[in-house]
Amino acid sequence: MSKTDRQSTEFLPSTYLAVLSILGGGAEYGYEVNNIIEQYGFREWVELRFSSVYKALSELEKRGLIVGKKEDYEKKTSKKTYRLTSKGRTTLQQQIKMCLSNPPRPKTLFDLGVSAMSLITRREALDALRTYKTNLERGLQFLELNVQNLDNLERLKREAPESMVGLVTVDEYENTENIGAVRALFDRPAISVRCQIAWLGSFIKQIERGEGFTFSDTSRR
């Protein structure tokens, strides 16, 4: 397999792909990309920092996936606009299909914590797991509220325009043409979190019963 063929079957770093998809959706400026990331909650599913967006823009340009152009080359502070190249458009389409058909399984620190759990006490493990369950339940409330607000968007715009979708009010929310996809981005993780909470509750009960677990306060008994 040639280097080009290999690259075409590899996932771009998530930050690069997020920025490329936002540009593909019509954004032109770096600050505009950042605004969309904030407004539509991209950081809920992709690791993104403000500075990493500009690093991604630079790298995507080096790879020939986007092209940047200054509005006024005589001004050092002139804003730069970006657009996808034909290579960038093809790459983005390939990446989207790969993400939908064969997404990589996320590697989590939670799994690492479980594998090393025997190095702490039973009480410490239970306290930590109960804290995690509480945090998941809070996160679920946020996700479910967004799904509910999207399902009642037009009514809320009339009756409660200060209600939120992600980080914007429903009164400011304008992405109604793609509302099904936005809803899915809150609904899918909500369903996943419900399953995690149910599993975690069962796991905590197993540890409380002491079935098949060793901890630092029991290993030498």
C-alpha positions in Angstrom: 0.0 0.0 0.0 1.4 3.4 -1.0 1.8 6.2 1.5 -1.1 8.1 -0.2 -3.4 5.1 0.0 -2.5 4.5 3.6 -3.2 8.1 4.5 -6.6 8.0 2.8 -7.7 5.1 5.1 -6.4 6.7 8.3 -8.4 9.0 10.6 -7.4 12.6 10.8 -6.8 13.8 14.4 -10.2 14.7 15.8 -9.4 18.4 16.1 -8.3 18.5 12.4 -11.5 16.7 11.3 -13.7 18.9 13.4 -12.2 22.1 11.9 -12.3 20.6 8.4 -16.0 19.7 8.8 -16.9 23.2 10.1 -15.1 24.8 7.1 -16.9 22.4 4.9 -20.1 23.6 6.3 -19.4 27.2 5.2 -17.3 28.8 7.9 -14.4 31.0 6.5 -12.6 32.5 9.4 -10.7 31.1 12.4 -12.8 33.0 14.9 -15.9 31.8 13.1 -14.8 28.2 13.6 -14.2 28.8 17.3 -17.7 30.5 17.6 -19.4 27.4 16.0 -17.4 25.1 18.3 -18.7 27.1 21.3 -22.3 27.5 20.2 -23.0 24.0 19.1 -21.1 22.1 21.8 -18.4 20.5 19.8 -16.3 20.2 23.0 -18.9 17.7 24.3 -17.6 15.0 21.9 -14.2 16.3 20.6 -11.1 17.5 22.6 -10.8 21.0 21.4 -9.0 24.0 22.8 -9.0 27.6 21.4 -5.4 27.5 20.4 -5.7 24.1 18.8 -8.1 25.4 16.2 -5.4 27.7 14.7 -2.8 24.9 14.9 -5.3 22.7 13.0 -5.9 25.4 10.4 -2.1 25.6 9.8 -1.7 21.9 9.5 -4.6 21.4 7.2 -3.2 24.1 5.0 0.2 22.3 4.9 -1.5 19.1 3.9 -3.3 20.8 1.0 -6.7 20.2 2.4 -7.6 23.9 2.8 -6.2 27.1 1.3 -6.0 30.4 3.3 -6.1 33.8 1.8 -5.6 37.2 3.4 -8.2 39.8 2.8 -5.5 42.5 2.5 -1.9 41.3 2.0 -0.5 44.8 2.8 -1.8 44.6 6.4 0.0 42.2 8.8 -3.1 42.0 10.9 -5.5 41.3 8.0 -7.9 38.5 8.6 -7.4 35.2 6.7 -10.2 33.4 5.0 -10.1 29.6 4.5 -11.8 27.3 2.1 -11.5 23.6 1.3 -9.5 22.5 -1.7 -10.8 19.7 -4.0 -8.5 17.3 -2.1 -9.9 18.6 1.2 -13.5 18.1 0.1 -12.7 14.5 -1.0 -10.8 13.8 2.2 -13.6 15.2 4.3 -16.2 13.0 2.6 -14.0 9.9 3.1 -13.5 10.8 6.7 -17.2 11.3 7.4 -18.0 7.9 5.9 -15.3 6.3 8.0 -16.6 7.9 11.1 -20.1 6.7 10.5 -19.2 3.1 9.4 -16.2 2.2 11.5 -15.4 4.6 14.3 -12.5 3.6 16.5 -13.3 2.4 20.0 -12.4 5.2 22.5 -9.7 4.3 25.0 -10.7 5.5 28.4 -8.8 6.2 31.7 -11.8 4.6 33.5 -10.7 1.2 32.1 -7.2 1.8 33.3 -8.5 2.8 36.7 -10.5 -0.5 37.0 -7.5 -2.5 36.0 -5.5 -1.0 38.8 -8.3 -0.8 41.4 -6.7 -3.5 43.6 -4.0 -1.0 44.6 -6.5 1.1 46.6 -8.9 0.3 49.4 -12.4 -1.0 48.9 -13.8 2.2 50.4 -11.6 4.4 48.2 -12.8 2.5 45.1 -16.5 2.8 46.1 -16.2 6.5 46.9 -14.6 7.2 43.5 -17.1 5.1 41.6 -20.1 6.7 43.4 -18.6 10.1 42.5 -18.4 9.1 38.9 -22.0 7.9 38.9 -23.1 11.2 40.3 -21.2 13.1 37.6 -22.7 10.9 34.9 -26.2 11.6 36.3 -25.6 15.3 36.2 -24.3 15.0 32.6 -27.3 13.0 31.6 -29.6 15.8 32.9 -27.8 18.3 30.6 -28.1 16.0 27.6 -31.8 15.2 28.2 -32.6 18.8 28.6 -31.1 19.7 25.3 -33.0 16.9 23.5 -36.3 18.1 25.1 -35.6 21.7 24.1 -34.8 20.7 20.5 -38.1 18.7 20.4 -40.0 21.8 21.6 -37.9 24.5 19.9 -40.6 26.5 18.2 -42.8 26.6 21.4 -39.8 27.6 23.5 -38.9 30.4 21.1 -42.4 31.8 21.8 -42.7 31.0 25.5 -39.2 30.7 27.0 -36.7 32.2 24.6 -34.0 32.1 27.3 -34.0 28.3 27.3 -30.7 26.8 26.1 -29.6 24.5 23.3 -25.9 23.8 24.0 -24.4 27.1 24.9 -26.9 29.4 23.0 -30.4 30.4 23.8 -33.3 29.0 21.7 -34.0 32.5 20.6 -30.5 32.7 19.0 -30.6 29.1 17.7 -30.6 29.1 13.9 -29.5 25.7 12.8 -33.0 24.4 12.3 -32.3 22.9 8.8 -30.0 20.4 10.4 -31.9 19.9 13.7 -32.1 16.2 13.3 -28.3 15.8 13.3 -28.0 18.2 16.3 -30.6 16.3 18.2 -28.7 13.0 17.6 -25.5 14.5 18.9 -27.3 15.0 22.3 -29.6 11.9 22.2 -26.9 9.3 21.3 -24.6 10.1 24.2 -27.7 10.4 26.5 -28.6 6.8 25.7 -25.0 5.8 26.2 -24.8 7.5 29.6 -28.0 5.8 30.8 -26.4 2.5 30.0 -23.2 3.5 31.8 -25.1 4.5 34.8 -27.0 1.2 34.9 -23.8 -0.8 34.5 -22.0 1.3 37.1 -24.8 0.8 39.6 -24.5 -3.0 39.1 -20.7 -2.9 39.4 -20.8 -0.9 42.6 -23.2 -3.5 44.1 -20.8 -6.3 43.1 -17.9 -4.5 44.9 -20.1 -3.9 48.0 -20.8 -7.7 48.1 -17.1 -8.4 47.6 -17.5 -10.8 44.8 -14.3 -11.5 42.9 -12.4 -8.3 43.9 -9.1 -7.7 45.8 -8.2 -4.4 47.3 -5.2 -3.1 49.3 -7.0 -3.6 52.5 -8.0 -7.2 51.8 -5.1 -8.6 49.7 -3.1 -9.8 52.7 -5.9 -11.3 54.7 
